[in-house]
Amino acid sequence: MRRSNNWPYLALLVCIILPLLWIAFSLAIRSGMFRLSGAPNSDQLKLFLAFIGGAFATAATVVAALFTREHNERERQRLRLETVIKILDSLPTETQPRMAGLLSTMVPLGQQRIAIRVLEPAWERGDVDHGTATWLIGQVLTSYGTHAEQVDGDRLDEAAIVEATLLLAKHADQLTDVATGAFYFPGHFLRHWRTESKLPRKAKDNLLRAIGRMLLSGGKGLWSPQGDPPEWPTVVLVECAQKEPDPVIRSSAAVLLAALNECFPNQFKKHLTRHRLESILNDATKAAERSVDKEYLSLAGRIRKDWGSPTATSGDSPGLATGPGNR
């Protein structure tokens, strides 16, 4: 019953049994089985029992099929877990291509939680390249809430999601390469902010922190070589600042966008309607009211200073009051 993809089978079971029972009851009424006087003859009883037996036989077949399916699914999960254990046993040779292959293999096996735990120390030692690490984190984030068919022990939980985004924020300074003009980030969030399932607030917060830190680590030379605002993460931040339901996260994104707006005022006016821009800036001014963490204000101030905003100061941005953090 707890498995969502079993409901079609249960619906089929109901659709078969109810008509059979209705037919059997109708025949019993029409044959006079429930009359006070007289008793049903042997033919009537045989007909009635045939319908009842058919209904129960069908029910037993469908129930047996469901139990068999559940057993087969658990057996597949066991075999997957054994495969992952064998993979982990082969870890001593710690080269980047080998580790990347091992971690990537865990994802289609549905063992993202184990992969994240292996990723953390491996990334610290430099045994995993940034592309593999961000790809794996992206798979964890976009898979959250979409594996209802798995047994409870294999489902991703909020702790695993937050752990993945915390790793991303921790290594954000390393995810830009000014020399080559390259950067790394989970693929889904290069195009969209929202995911199919609702992410925990802390996970969203870590994603925004990673974006802000990457803007600073890459500098204006990486993100704006032609003097235009960067397409990424501007597009994703705009989507977050306008469509994110959590007001604190929405204001956090607006704080970063307000800094970019001051560095590229003409371009922002050209690509955003007046209403949308005013809405974003209004959210940015509510940062203190909504307890946006001070780090966002600091990041915004440093972007203004490093990227040459006309209103840049050494501290927090003008017009944005500083409030207590929520860490």
Secondary structure, 3 states (H helix, E strand, C coil): CCCHHHHHHHHHHHHHHHHHHHHHHHHHHHCCCCCCCCCCCHHHHHHHHHHHHHHHHHHHHHHHHHHHHHHHHHHHHHHHHHHHHHHHHCCCCCCHHHHHHHHHHHCCCCCHHHHHHHHHHHHHHCCCCHHHHHHHHHHHHHHCCCCCCCCHHHCCCHHHHHHHHHHHHHCHHHCEECCCCEECCCHHHHCCCCCCCCCCHHHHHHHHHHHHHHHHHHHHHHHCCCCCCCHHHHHHHHHHHHHCCCHHHHHHHHHHHHHHHHHCHHHHHHHCCHHHHHHHHHHHHCCCCCCCCHHHHHHHHHHHHHCCCCCCCCCCCCCCCCCCCCC
